[in-house]
Amino acid sequence: MKTSKQNKLHWTMCLECQGLGKKKRRIRKQDRLRYQKALVVFNKSDGQGKPPTPLKHSLYPCEKCNGSGIIPSATQPIPDTDNYPHIAIIGGGIGGVALAVACLHRNIPFTLYERDHNFDARSQGYGLTLQQASKAMSGFGILELDAGIISTRHVVHTTDGTVIGEWGFRKWMQTDSQNKGKKTNVHIPRQSLRLALLDQLPSHNDVQWGHKLIDFKINEGEKTELNFQVDGQIIKTYADLVVGADGIRSTVRKLLIGEDHSPLRYLDCIVILGICPLKNLKGIESDLLDSATVFQTANGNERIYMMPFSSDSIMWQLSFPMAENDAKLLSSQGSKALKKEACKRTLWHNPIPQIMEATNESQISGYPVYDRALLTDEELSQERQITLLGDAAHPMSPFKGQGANQALLDALSLARGITKGCKWSSDWKENGIREQVLTEFEAEMLARSTSKVKDSAAAAKFLHSEIVLLKDDAPRGSTLKKNDK
């Protein structure tokens, strides 16, 4: 297993903001008086007209922790088993490890279970782009992503190389527009981000590797019983709360809701992915290969997206419509067939054909693209001690780059919710953790992620249509919205 060079620090919850990263601003006296007067007038009108809007505390970042919710500590946090429930986290991907880290910093006891036998057991995907979650990384004690690359330019081409869209920091600086303040995206290999999160734990051995969840049993008023298959044997364990962070084919979701009730939904396209070392592109000169440019090329059917994977390699994602059975067949034929198909479909402008040809077959994979129907509060609340996050809760297509971002935000939100609902009150033991934590967490998660799921599904269609060819210096989703008005 590779190790991170990042300096390891201990972190603990900021008591100033109770780990939330934000504090409530006091409501001004004049605003309270104005509201009270308006309420008196409304009550005297026998309910006629519109009632005054209740006052809400505005929030501002906590100065002590700079909005992260955690502060440096001289010692490793110790699990607080008196005040907190014990969390069983199922799945050691991005979302599961992030939740473990967020719990660790807040003294919340947890056990992280992963069915793989070790970190390198299988590929955990290719590269990902941190958008909203980039700011949230400090909430996990990660101040710098050594493997992260910031893109400063994004270009869209037709297949002959004509530029039909360009945006990013470099263009904004040139045009001196009001867009200068926009945030940049961070591109990072999925495994590098996962490793950075794992390095926050006292040891990678804190993960219970090789644990495949078989089933769980909830005893009323008691802990949830979980059964794992480990080295051919069934191991039984218990937890106060079970969190399914085990991906789009989540076992926890299947046991909780049922596969038939919420099956995989095919999005009518296939994705082929590859990673090409820049050293393989000898003699190829292009400003698109400066390790700070993201570019995509499309023809209304096929679409390729290329982004920096590391300082010395580039990742590509080719997608196109295909019948589900054909997509399954192609992906099952392996990397050689996938590369042949990708090269055949991308005889476009330089340096695309060269990149495709120079990509080693061992660095190519492909899969049909799926999501699932949106969950409802009622479906999630079927059990009082079970919840989901990340792809287990709201799987989405890769075309908006939101999967990992939403999983990270889910993890931070749940850990903060557990702190808020349990740390300062023992009511969770009497009322149940659903009433104290899960109902509010799930409502926030679904409200935040719903638009991302819908937009990602829509992108699977419009990125492979004529819409993608419209001239506009903005992401193709923005172009679609402009034309819908």
Secondary structure per residue as TSV (DSSP state, phi and psi in degrees):
chain	resnum	aa	ss	phi	psi
A	1	M	-	360.0	135.5
A	2	K	-	-72.4	152.3
A	3	T	-	-115.9	150.9
A	4	S	-	-85.6	147.0
A	5	K	-	-88.4	-2.1
A	6	Q	S	-64.5	135.5
A	7	N	-	-65.9	130.3
A	8	K	-	-90.2	126.1
A	9	L	-	-119.1	154.4
A	10	H	E	-91.5	144.6
A	11	W	E	-132.5	152.5
A	12	T	E	-142.9	163.0
A	13	M	E	-65.1	138.0
A	14	C	-	-77.4	117.0
A	15	L	T	-74.3	-21.7
A	16	E	T	-61.8	-39.6
A	17	C	T	-114.3	9.0
A	18	Q	T	58.1	35.4
A	19	G	T	78.7	4.1
A	20	L	S	-88.1	-18.4
A	21	G	S	83.1	-12.3
A	22	K	E	-134.7	154.3
A	23	K	E	-125.1	153.9
A	24	K	E	-83.5	133.4
A	25	R	-	-85.8	137.4
A	26	R	-	-63.5	140.6
A	27	I	-	-77.0	129.4
A	28	R	-	-64.7	147.0
A	29	K	H	-58.8	-42.2
A	30	Q	H	-64.9	-31.8
A	31	D	H	-70.5	-38.5
A	32	R	H	-64.7	-43.8
A	33	L	H	-64.9	-40.4
A	34	R	H	-62.8	-41.5
A	35	Y	H	-66.6	-44.2
A	36	Q	H	-61.4	-40.7
A	37	K	H	-64.5	-42.8
A	38	A	H	-64.6	-35.5
A	39	L	H	-68.9	-38.0
A	40	V	H	-63.2	-44.5
A	41	V	H	-61.3	-42.7
A	42	F	H	-64.3	-43.0
A	43	N	H	-65.0	-35.3
A	44	K	H	-71.8	-19.0
A	45	S	T	-86.6	9.6
A	46	D	T	57.0	38.6
A	47	G	T	79.6	10.5
A	48	Q	-	-79.2	143.0
A	49	G	S	84.2	-169.4
A	50	K	-	-99.0	128.6
A	51	P	-	-67.6	152.1
A	52	P	-	-65.5	145.6
A	53	T	-	-71.6	124.9
A	54	P	-	-56.9	144.2
A	55	L	-	-73.0	143.0
A	56	K	-	-125.6	143.6
A	57	H	-	-71.9	126.7
A	58	S	-	-78.0	153.1
A	59	L	E	-109.2	149.0
A	60	Y	E	-141.6	150.9
A	61	P	E	-60.2	138.6
A	62	C	-	-67.3	128.2
A	63	E	T	-70.6	-31.7
A	64	K	T	-68.5	-39.2
A	65	C	T	-109.5	6.6
A	66	N	T	56.8	32.7
A	67	G	T	83.7	3.0
A	68	S	S	-84.0	-26.4
A	69	G	S	88.5	-4.4
A	70	I	E	-136.4	155.5
A	71	I	E	-133.5	156.4
A	72	P	E	-59.9	147.5
A	73	S	E	-133.6	148.3
A	74	A	S	-76.4	-19.9
A	75	T	S	-130.9	161.1
A	76	Q	-	-70.7	134.2
A	77	P	-	-58.9	145.1
A	78	I	-	-107.3	130.1
A	79	P	-	-56.0	133.3
A	80	D	-	-98.1	88.8
A	81	T	T	-77.6	-11.8
A	82	D	T	-78.4	-38.0
A	83	N	T	-104.6	-20.9
A	84	Y	S	-112.2	153.1
A	85	P	-	-76.0	156.2
A	86	H	-	-87.6	127.9
A	87	I	E	-103.3	128.9
A	88	A	E	-100.0	113.3
A	89	I	E	-99.6	118.5
A	90	I	E	-100.7	110.2
A	91	G	-	117.0	121.5
A	92	G	-	-105.9	31.3
A	93	G	S	-81.5	-159.7
A	94	I	H	-57.3	-52.2
A	95	G	H	-64.5	-43.0
A	96	G	H	-66.2	-44.9
A	97	V	H	-66.9	-38.1
A	98	A	H	-61.4	-41.7
A	99	L	H	-64.8	-40.8
A	100	A	H	-59.4	-43.8
A	101	V	H	-64.8	-45.9
A	102	A	H	-63.7	-35.2
A	103	C	H	-69.4	-42.9
A	104	L	H	-54.9	-47.9
A	105	H	H	-64.6	-22.9
A	106	R	T	-105.8	13.9
A	107	N	T	64.9	20.6
A	108	I	-	-84.8	121.9
A	109	P	-	-68.5	138.1
A	110	F	E	-151.5	161.1
A	111	T	E	-133.2	129.7
A	112	L	E	-103.9	119.4
A	113	Y	E	-109.7	133.3
A	114	E	E	-134.3	132.6
A	115	R	S	-71.0	-30.1
A	116	D	S	-63.7	154.4
A	117	H	S	-84.6	-15.8
A	118	N	S	-164.3	175.8
A	119	F	T	-59.9	-38.6
A	120	D	T	-96.4	15.0
A	121	A	S	-61.4	-33.9
A	122	R	S	-154.2	163.5
A	123	S	-	-66.2	135.5
A	124	Q	-	-105.2	35.5
A	125	G	-	93.7	-175.3
A	126	Y	S	-106.0	-123.1
A	127	G	E	-97.2	158.5
A	128	L	E	-136.5	162.1
A	129	T	E	-116.4	120.7
A	130	L	E	-85.9	121.8
A	131	Q	S	-111.9	-95.9
A	132	Q	H	-61.7	-35.2
A	133	A	H	-71.3	-13.8
A	134	S	H	-58.8	-43.4
A	135	K	H	-67.7	-30.2
A	136	A	H	-76.4	-11.1
A	137	M	G	-60.8	-31.0
A	138	S	G	-64.1	-23.7
A	139	G	G	-70.5	-11.3
A	140	F	G	-107.3	10.6
A	141	G	T	79.2	14.0
A	142	I	-	-105.8	105.7
A	143	L	-	-89.3	-21.3
A	144	E	-	-151.6	134.1
A	145	L	-	-100.2	102.2
A	146	D	T	-59.5	-33.1
A	147	A	T	-89.9	-1.6
A	148	G	-	-78.8	144.4
A	149	I	E	-124.7	131.5
A	150	I	E	-94.8	124.8
A	151	S	-	-88.4	140.9
A	152	T	-	-118.8	2.7
A	153	R	E	-152.3	136.5
A	154	H	E	-132.4	126.8
A	155	V	E	-126.7	141.0
A	156	V	E	-117.2	131.8
A	157	H	E	-122.8	158.9
A	158	T	-	-85.9	173.4
A	159	T	T	-67.5	-18.0
A	160	D	T	-90.3	3.7
A	161	G	-	95.7	1.3
A	162	T	-	-67.4	129.0
A	163	V	E	-80.0	124.0
A	164	I	E	-117.2	3.6
A	165	G	E	-171.6	140.2
A	166	E	E	-153.5	135.3
A	167	W	E	-153.5	176.4
A	168	G	S	124.6	173.7
A	169	F	H	-57.6	-40.3
A	170	R	H	-64.7	-40.3
A	171	K	H	-71.6	-39.6
A	172	W	H	-62.5	-39.6
A	173	M	H	-64.0	-37.4
A	174	Q	H	-69.1	-39.3
A	175	T	H	-88.3	-12.7
A	176	D	T	54.7	40.3
A	177	S	-	-84.8	178.5
A	178	Q	G	-76.6	-1.7
A	179	N	G	-83.7	2.3
A	180	K	G	-55.1	-34.4
A	181	G	G	-78.8	-2.4
A	182	K	-	-65.0	148.0
A	183	K	-	-80.9	149.7
A	184	T	-	-90.3	157.6
A	185	N	-	-94.0	151.9
A	186	V	E	-112.2	124.2
A	187	H	E	-101.4	134.0
A	188	I	E	-153.5	141.6
A	189	P	E	-59.9	138.8
A	190	R	H	-55.9	-43.3
A	191	Q	H	-66.6	-30.0
A	192	S	H	-67.9	-40.7
A	193	L	H	-66.9	-42.0
A	194	R	H	-61.2	-41.3
A	195	L	H	-66.5	-40.3
A	196	A	H	-60.9	-37.2
A	197	L	H	-71.0	-44.8
A	198	L	H	-59.6	-33.6
A	199	D	T	-68.7	-12.7
A	200	Q	T	-76.1	-22.6
A	201	L	S	-76.3	154.5
A	202	P	S	-54.2	-36.4
A	203	S	-	-157.6	148.6
A	204	H	G	-64.7	-20.5
A	205	N	G	-72.3	-6.6
A	206	D	G	-70.0	-16.7
A	207	V	E	-80.6	133.1
A	208	Q	E	-85.3	86.0
A	209	W	E	-71.8	155.2
A	210	G	T	71.6	23.9
A	211	H	-	-108.3	107.0
A	212	K	E	-99.6	117.5
A	213	L	E	-67.8	129.6
A	214	I	E	-99.2	-50.3
A	215	D	E	-166.0	173.4
A	216	F	E	-139.8	157.9
A	217	K	E	-135.3	126.7
A	218	I	E	-102.8	118.9
A	219	N	-	-97.3	125.5
A	220	E	T	-53.6	123.8
A	221	G	T	77.0	4.4
A	222	E	S	-125.3	179.2
A	223	K	-	-69.7	156.3
A	224	T	E	-80.6	133.4
A	225	E	E	-92.7	127.4
A	226	L	E	-118.4	140.4
A	227	N	E	-118.2	124.5
A	228	F	E	-117.2	147.1
A	229	Q	E	-94.8	120.7
A	230	V	E	-132.8	113.7
A	231	D	T	51.9	43.2
A	232	G	T	83.1	-1.8
A	233	Q	E	-115.0	157.6
A	234	I	E	-96.5	121.4
A	235	I	E	-110.2	132.3
A	236	K	E	-106.6	137.7
A	237	T	E	-146.3	175.2
A	238	Y	E	-136.6	154.4
A	239	A	E	-155.1	155.0
A	240	D	S	-80.1	-30.1
A	241	L	E	-142.0	133.4
A	242	V	E	-110.9	127.8
A	243	V	E	-118.1	116.9
A	244	G	E	-83.6	110.6
A	245	A	-	-124.1	38.8
A	246	D	-	-106.8	31.3
A	247	G	-	83.0	-175.7
A	248	I	T	-63.5	-28.3
A	249	R	T	-103.6	42.8
A	250	S	-	-54.7	126.2
A	251	T	H	-69.6	-38.2
A	252	V	H	-62.3	-44.7
A	253	R	H	-62.2	-42.8
A	254	K	H	-61.3	-43.4
A	255	L	H	-69.9	-32.4
A	256	L	H	-80.2	-45.9
A	257	I	T	-111.7	-34.3
A	258	G	-	101.0	135.6
A	259	E	T	-67.3	-37.8
A	260	D	T	-66.3	-31.7
A	261	H	T	-73.0	-31.9
A	262	S	S	-140.5	69.6
A	263	P	-	-74.1	165.7
A	264	L	E	-60.1	142.2
A	265	R	E	-119.4	114.4
A	266	Y	E	-72.8	134.8
A	267	L	E	-101.2	19.6
A	268	D	E	66.6	26.0
A	269	C	E	-153.8	163.2
A	270	I	E	-118.6	151.3
A	271	V	E	-119.2	133.1
A	272	I	E	-117.2	129.3
A	273	L	E	-117.8	147.1
A	274	G	E	-153.1	157.2
A	275	I	E	-124.8	125.2
A	276	C	E	-117.4	119.2
A	277	P	E	-65.2	136.7
A	278	L	G	-64.3	-25.5
A	279	K	G	-66.3	-20.6
A	280	N	G	-75.1	-12.2
A	281	L	S	-100.7	53.9
A	282	K	T	-64.7	131.0
A	283	G	T	81.3	2.3
A	284	I	-	-96.2	116.8
A	285	E	-	-109.3	125.2
A	286	S	-	-161.3	135.8
A	287	D	G	-71.7	-6.5
A	288	L	G	-79.1	-9.6
A	289	L	G	-108.9	33.7
A	290	D	S	-90.2	9.2
A	291	S	S	63.3	17.7
A	292	A	S	-139.7	9.5
A	293	T	E	-118.2	134.4
A	294	V	E	-106.4	132.5
A	295	F	E	-140.4	153.4
A	296	Q	E	-137.2	150.1
A	297	T	E	-133.9	139.6
A	298	A	E	-148.2	160.8
A	299	N	-	-131.3	11.0
A	300	G	S	94.8	-6.1
A	301	N	S	-132.7	-68.1
A	302	E	-	-83.6	151.3
A	303	R	E	-147.4	130.7
A	304	I	E	-117.7	139.8
A	305	Y	E	-124.5	128.2
A	306	M	E	-125.8	135.2
A	307	M	E	-143.2	156.7
A	308	P	E	-60.2	131.0
A	309	F	E	-97.3	-38.1
A	310	S	E	-153.9	-178.5
A	311	S	T	-66.8	-16.8
A	312	D	T	-127.1	22.1
A	313	S	E	-154.3	159.4
A	314	I	E	-127.0	142.0
A	315	M	E	-105.7	140.0
A	316	W	E	-125.3	150.1
A	317	Q	E	-134.3	107.8
A	318	L	E	-101.2	132.3
A	319	S	E	-138.0	150.9
A	320	F	E	-165.0	154.9
A	321	P	E	-64.9	143.6
A	322	M	-	-163.7	142.2
A	323	A	-	-59.6	146.1
A	324	E	H	-57.2	-46.7
A	325	N	H	-64.2	-37.2
A	326	D	H	-67.4	-38.4
A	327	A	H	-65.6	-41.1
A	328	K	H	-62.8	-42.5
A	329	L	H	-64.5	-47.0
A	330	L	H	-61.1	-45.3
A	331	S	H	-65.7	-30.3
A	332	S	H	-75.4	-17.2
A	333	Q	T	-79.4	-9.2
A	334	G	-	94.1	179.3
A	335	S	H	-66.8	-31.6
A	336	K	H	-63.6	-46.4
A	337	A	H	-67.0	-37.7
A	338	L	H	-64.8	-42.3
A	339	K	H	-65.2	-42.1
A	340	K	H	-59.5	-44.4
A	341	E	H	-65.0	-42.5
A	342	A	H	-64.3	-44.4
A	343	C	H	-64.2	-39.7
A	344	K	H	-62.7	-34.3
A	345	R	H	-89.5	-6.3
A	346	T	-	-127.3	46.1
A	347	L	-	-82.9	68.4
A	348	W	-	-113.8	-155.3
A	349	H	S	-70.3	157.2
A	350	N	T	-67.7	147.1
A	351	P	T	-100.3	26.8
A	352	I	H	-62.5	-52.9
A	353	P	H	-59.2	-37.2
A	354	Q	H	-65.8	-40.3
A	355	I	H	-65.1	-43.8
A	356	M	H	-62.2	-44.1
A	357	E	H	-68.3	-33.9
A	358	A	H	-83.0	-5.8
A	359	T	S	-80.1	125.5
A	360	N	-	-66.5	141.2
A	361	E	G	-57.1	-33.3
A	362	S	G	-65.6	-15.7
A	363	Q	G	-105.1	21.6
A	364	I	E	-121.9	136.6
A	365	S	E	-145.9	170.0
A	366	G	E	-159.1	156.1
A	367	Y	E	-160.6	149.6
A	368	P	E	-66.2	147.9
A	369	V	E	-97.8	128.2
A	370	Y	E	-129.9	158.3
A	371	D	E	-139.9	-163.9
A	372	R	E	-136.7	161.4
A	373	A	-	-61.9	150.1
A	374	L	-	-63.5	137.1
A	375	L	-	-75.5	157.9
A	376	T	-	-111.8	163.7
A	377	D	H	-58.2	-39.1
A	378	E	H	-64.7	-40.1
A	379	E	H	-66.8	-41.0
A	380	L	H	-70.5	-29.2
A	381	S	T	-90.7	17.8
A	382	Q	T	-64.1	-31.1
A	383	E	S	-122.4	141.9
A	384	R	T	-78.5	-12.3
A	385	Q	T	-127.9	20.2
A	386	I	E	-129.6	138.9
A	387	T	E	-148.6	174.4
A	388	L	E	-130.4	158.5
A	389	L	-	-150.1	167.3
A	390	G	G	62.2	-145.3
A	391	D	G	-63.0	-22.6
A	392	A	G	-66.5	-29.7
A	393	A	T	-96.2	-42.0
A	394	H	S	-144.8	66.8
A	395	P	-	-62.3	147.3
A	396	M	-	-148.1	164.3
A	397	S	-	-67.8	161.9
A	398	P	G	-81.7	0.6
A	399	F	G	-78.1	-11.1
A	400	K	G	-110.6	-0.2
A	401	G	S	62.4	35.4
A	402	Q	-	-106.7	-11.1
A	403	G	H	-56.2	-57.1
A	404	A	H	-67.1	-37.8
A	405	N	H	-58.7	-47.3
A	406	Q	H	-68.6	-35.4
A	407	A	H	-63.2	-41.7
A	408	L	H	-64.5	-42.8
A	409	L	H	-66.9	-37.2
A	410	D	H	-58.9	-48.0
A	411	A	H	-60.9	-45.3
A	412	L	H	-66.3	-40.2
A	413	S	H	-63.6	-42.8
A	414	L	H	-67.6	-43.7
A	415	A	H	-61.5	-41.9
A	416	R	H	-66.7	-36.2
A	417	G	H	-66.3	-37.4
A	418	I	H	-65.3	-41.2
A	419	T	I	-60.6	-48.7
A	420	K	I	-64.6	-40.7
A	421	G	I	-86.9	-15.8
A	422	C	I	-124.1	-37.5
A	423	K	I	-59.8	-44.7
A	424	W	T	-98.0	11.4
A	425	S	-	-157.3	143.2
A	426	S	S	-95.8	9.4
A	427	D	H	-62.7	-23.7
A	428	W	H	-61.9	-28.2
A	429	K	H	-72.2	-28.0
A	430	E	H	-94.3	-46.9
A	431	N	H	-83.6	-20.7
A	432	G	-	96.6	148.6
A	433	I	H	-72.0	-21.4
A	434	R	I	-65.3	-48.0
A	435	E	I	-66.5	-38.0
A	436	Q	I	-79.9	-28.8
A	437	V	I	-134.0	-54.6
A	438	L	I	-67.6	-39.2
A	439	T	H	-59.2	-46.4
A	440	E	H	-68.8	-42.3
A	441	F	H	-60.8	-48.1
A	442	E	H	-65.6	-37.5
A	443	A	H	-62.5	-44.4
A	444	E	H	-66.2	-43.3
A	445	M	H	-62.3	-47.3
A	446	L	H	-66.6	-39.9
A	447	A	H	-63.4	-39.2
A	448	R	H	-74.5	-39.3
A	449	S	H	-90.6	-17.8
A	450	T	H	-57.0	-47.8
A	451	S	H	-65.1	-31.4
A	452	K	H	-68.1	-40.8
A	453	V	H	-63.8	-46.0
A	454	K	H	-63.8	-44.8
A	455	D	H	-65.4	-36.6
A	456	S	H	-68.1	-38.6
A	457	A	H	-67.0	-40.4
A	458	A	H	-64.5	-37.3
A	459	A	H	-64.2	-31.6
A	460	A	H	-62.1	-22.5
A	461	K	H	-94.9	-53.5
A	462	F	H	-72.6	-23.1
A	463	L	T	-71.7	-14.0
A	464	H	T	-116.6	36.6
A	465	S	S	-136.9	178.3
A	466	E	G	-66.2	-19.4
A	467	I	G	-58.2	-36.3
A	468	V	G	-65.2	-17.0
A	469	L	G	-92.5	-0.7
A	470	L	S	-69.2	140.2
A	471	K	-	-75.5	125.1
A	472	D	-	-171.5	131.3
A	473	D	S	-85.1	62.2
A	474	A	S	-161.9	159.9
A	475	P	-	-54.0	150.8
A	476	R	H	-63.8	-27.5
A	477	G	H	-64.6	-38.8
A	478	S	H	-66.0	-37.7
A	479	T	H	-61.8	-42.3
A	480	L	H	-61.3	-44.8
A	481	K	H	-65.0	-37.5
A	482	K	H	-62.5	-39.9
A	483	N	H	-79.3	-16.6
A	484	D	H	-79.8	-19.1
A	485	K	-	-76.4	360.0
